[in-house]
Amino acid sequence: MKSFACGDVVPGCGRSFTAADESGILAQVAGHAAADHGLTDVPPALVEQVRAHIVPA
């Protein structure tokens, strides 16, 4: 299992995600980015920041 806290990349955001693997986290984060942060297209640099903050759950 892996986890990611959005606040590690976007200060003030309290959402966190858990999934079996990195791709599961990234899928959840993409939906969250669109719905809650208005990012319909997640830039590669942001994806790399998210990847850098994914940790074992």
Secondary structure, 3 states (H helix, E strand, C coil): CEEEEHHHCCCCCCCEEEECCHHHHHHHHHHHHHHHHCCCCCCHHHHHHHHHHCEEC
